[in-house]
Amino acid sequence: MISLKRKALAAAAALTVSALALTGCAQGGGANAGGADATIRIGSLYEPVNLSNVAGGGQGVTEALTGNVYESLFKLNDDGTISPLLATKHEMSSDGLTYTFTLRDGVKFHSGKALTSADVKASIEAVLAPDSQSARKSSLEVIKSIETPDARTVKVDLKQRSISFPYLLSYIWVVNADAKNLEKQEDGTGPYTLGEWKRGSTLTLKRWNDYWGEKAKNGKVVFSYFTDATAEDTALTSGRVDLITSVQNPDALPQLEKSGKFTINDGKSTTKELLAFNDRAKPFADAKVRQAIYSAIDRKKLLNAIWGDYGTLIGSMVPPSDPWYEDLTQLNPYDPERSKTLLREAGLASGFTFTLDTPSYDPHPAVAEFLQSELKKVGITVKINTISADEWYTKVFKNHDFEATLQEHVNDRDVVWYGNPEFYWGYDNPQVTKWIDEAEQASSEAEQTDLLKRANRQIATDAASAWLYLYPQIVVASKDVSGYPVNGLNSQFPAYNIVKK
């Protein structure tokens, strides 16, 4: 039996030639030379919407620029820990309300300006600005004030304790406070500068030889963007790219493995495929309706159809790599009869119809068709509305103008967003919000973990969303390439250690 994924890819096959003309061919054919000045060509399905992480740049801007062009006070490591980066040390007051950071000496922006505490202050304030679209904005609203006693010292006073504060700062790009037009330009401190961005095709990074730390081990990085997974795979096998950041076509893996030319890495993922409801609006304001939909979906069958033997079933927003993970898959088990009973209790025995806003890129269209088929069995009609990534950001994330949507959420430790009723899905449970607030003010990691487990269990019981599966993190690379990350934490992809023979 042909999987839904294969059907979707077969339908896309006719587009492969034109997609390659728009993407792969723009790179130039053939493999490039290795060595210290090598060009590393990276294939990705996630092109940035713009170049700012506070203006809705999306997953692609994190993947290409975090750690490569922009840096933070702390580095988020591939194992989920943090380590000092632009801050060499920090101190916390005994009451946990004041953090003092000492900046690294000798750091310059790509424009040549020296890094100062004023730049750090402005970068944090940009995340907190009224027009900021940073996903971490609400978490950082705990900040009361920021002071800059001297050029190398940043003092932050908090409204209340925040056990995650240093971790949260690993998400904040430090940007030149004087820089302009950051949706199209950059001025960071990282090991690469931005070269040319050809929208719909490639984004180039160039090694910056005035970098304060260890220089990039390659001369240039080219992110090549594809609109479907088949074109991306073809570019890899033909040598137009050296590696793929996250394979979206598992059907291609046996052929890649058989060729003997590639290394297939099955890393740890934090990317969740969500069926997100607008919990503010009927009928999804009723937890019974959400639970009914969740139990109508055979997630094991879906995961196998999309990913084969890869990926993991999860029953909540928390992946196994988060400290507060629990296996909650049985809170809303696959049980169509349970679905029908819950619909009757919700006054919808005859079913209902809703529109599912579906991003146009893989694997969302195939997932949407699967959900449409499954929900039809319990009397629910799904109308699929396919939209671009740009449309999704405006319509769903910004304007909350949707009934239900599909989306992949890449961040670790992001269950806390269910404590914010203003987030796009609108889940509002005061007890959950209280637990999440208390967890952030916890005096120990053990206390934080206990509170977030309670919150997560309630969120999952309420079926605030339907967490369909955890993506696999499959990085496939030519065997002459090494030094790339394999876990894809928060979708970042540092390229500075990649070498090519």
Secondary structure, 3 states (H helix, E strand, C coil): CCCHHHHHHHHHHHHHHHHHHHCHHHHCCCCCCCCCCCEEEEEECCCCCCCCCCCCCCHHHHHHHECCCECCCEEECCCCCEEECCEEEEEECCCCCEEEEEECCCCECCCCCECCHHHHHHHHHHHHCCCCCCCCHHHHCCEEEEEEEECCEEEEEECCCCCCHHHHHCCCCCCCCCCCCCCCCCCCCCCEEEEEEECCCEEEEEECCCCCCCCCCCCEEEEEECCCHHHHHHHHHCCCCCEECCCCCHHHHHHHHHHCCEEEEEECCCCEEEEEECCCCCCCCCHHHHHHHHHCCCHHHHHHHHHCCCCECCCCCCCCCCCCCCCCCCCCCCCHHHHHHHHHHCCCCCCEEEEEEEECCCCHHHHHHHHHHHHHCCCEEEEEEEECHHHHHHHHHHCCCCCEEEEEECCCCCHHHHHCCCCCCCCCCHHHHHHHHHHHCCCCHHHHHHHHHHHHHHHHHCCCEEEEEECCEEEEEECCEECCCCCCHHHCCCCCCCEEC
